[in-house]
């Protein structure tokens, strides 16, 4: 009889210990999930800051280029093409890269995973179209610059046009390299967040 009572007591103690252990594991899992979710929002935050920087730089760039266009005698169609291209590119960046912070912190992670996967595809298309637009602008810019330099009577303006010609080529190459680096960094950020989501959903 005593043995049965002892066995029952030991079983009850084991059940209680298992319950406490499960509660501790559940709490640890919740803490780990919260930390991972905060890490995901932190990883994505730099993209949002980058897009805000793009939006702030567009009017500054257009204000700088306007008098240069006028001085070199370049067409305002070229200027307008550049302005539209920049605005469309930033608007596309904003739309594609926008992620609801609350969805990562408290929302459905499976849905967030789908959104981030779609984001990668849309970003790749946007990047390809952006590169095409930049190539068109560079070719158009260099063509007009060459025509303008032939019509300049002033040696200063002629030299300025030639400087713009080579500067346009160098700036185009540097801009392309920077754009590629940022693009791959964004894609890598998505991959890291998707990996964390997989870790949580498993």
N, C-alpha and C positions, 0 to 999 in steps of 0.2 A: 504493500500500500504506500509506504513511504517512498519507494522507488518510483512509483507512478506519479506521485505528487511532485517529486524532484524533477522527473522528466517533463512534466507539464510546465513547471516553473522555468526550466531551461529553454523549452520550446517558446514560451511566451517572451522570455528575455531575448531570444534570437529573433523572433518576429519584430519586437520593438526595435532592436538594433538595425534590422534590415529596413524597417520603415524610416528610421532616422537617417540611415545611409542614403536611401532613395531620396529623401527630402533634401539632403545636402547636395546630392548629384544634380537634382532638378534645379536647385538654386544656382549651382555652379554653371549649369548649362544656360540658364537665363542670363547670368552675368556675362558669359562668353558670347552669347548671341548679341547682347546689347553692345559689347565692346566691338564686335565685328561689324555691326550695323553702323556704329559711330565711325569706325575706320573707313567704311565704304563711302559715307557722306564726305568725310575729310578728303579722301582720294579724288572725288569728283568735283570738289569745290574749286580747285585751281582752274578748271576749264571755264567755269562761270566767271571767275575773275578775269581770265584772258579775254573772254568775249566782251566784258565791260570795257576793257582796255582798248579793244578793237573799235568799239563804238565811240569812245572818246577821241581816238586818233583820226578817224575819218574826216571830220570837219577841219581839223588842223592841217591834214595833208592836202585837202582840196583848197584851202586858203593859201597854202604855200605854192601850189601848182598853178593857180589862176594867173598871177602876174608873170610867171615863167612862160606860160602858154602865150600870153599877150606879147611878151617881149620877143619871143622866137617866131611869132606869126603862125603858130600851129592852129589848126581848126578847132572850133568849139565842139564839133561833133566828137572829136577824139576825147576831149575833156569830159563831155557828157557821157560817153561810153564808159570811161574810167569811173565816173561818179556812180553811175547805175550799177556797174559791176561790183564796186566796193559795198554799196548799200545792200544789194541782193546777197552778196557773199556773207555779210555779217548777219543779215536777217535769217539766212539758211542756217548759219552756225547756231544762232539763238534757238531756232525751232528744233533743230536736230539734237542739240546737246542739252536741252532742258530736261531735267529730271526732278520730279517732285521729291523734295528732301524727306517729307513725311512717309513717302512710299518706301524709302530705304530704311527709315528708322522704325516704322511700325507696320508697314503695309505688307501685302502679299509678295513674297520674294520670287515666286515662280513668275508672276506677272512682271516684276522688276527685271528679271533675267531676260524675258522676251523683249522688253523695251530696250535694254542695253544691247542685245544682239541686233535688233533692228537699227539701233543708233549707229552701230559699226558699219552696217551695209550702207545706210544713207550717207554717212560721213565719207565713205569711200567714193560714192557717186558724186557728192558735192565737191570733193577734192579734185577728182578727174575733170569735172566741168570747170572748176576754178582755174586749173592749170591751162585748159584750152582757152579760156577767156584771157588769161595773162599772156599767152603766146600770141593771140590775135592782137592784143593791145601793144605788145612790144614791136611786132612787125609793122603795125600801123604807125606807131610812134617813130620808129627809125626811118620809115619811108617819108613821113612828113618832115622829119628833121633834116633829112638829106635834101629834100626839095627846098625847104626853107633856107638852108645854108647856101644853096646855089643862088638864091635871090637876094641874099644880104649884101648890101653895099658897104657896110661897116666891117672893118677887120675885127673889131671887138665882138660884134654880134656873130660874125662868121666863126670866130674862135670859140665863142660861147656855145654855138650850135654843135660844133665838133666835140667840145667837152661833154655836152649833153648826150651826144651819140655814144661815145665810149662809156660815159657814166651810166647811161641807160642799160647798156649791155652788162656791165659789172653789177649794177644794182639789181637787174633782173635775175642774174645768176645767184647772187647772195639771197635775194628774196625767195627764190625757188628752193634753195637749200634749207633756209629757215622754215619755210612752209612744210617741207617734207619732214623735218625733225619734229615740228609741233604735231603734225598729223600722226606720225608713228607714236609719239608720246601719248596722244589722246587714245589711240587704239590700244596701247599697252595698258593704260589706266582702266579702260573697259574690261580688258582681259583679266586684270588683277581683281576687279570687283566681281566679275562673273565667277572667278575661282572661289572667292569668299562666299558667294551665294551658294555655289555647289557644296561647299563645306558645311554650310548651315542646313541646307535642304536634305542632305544625306543623313 
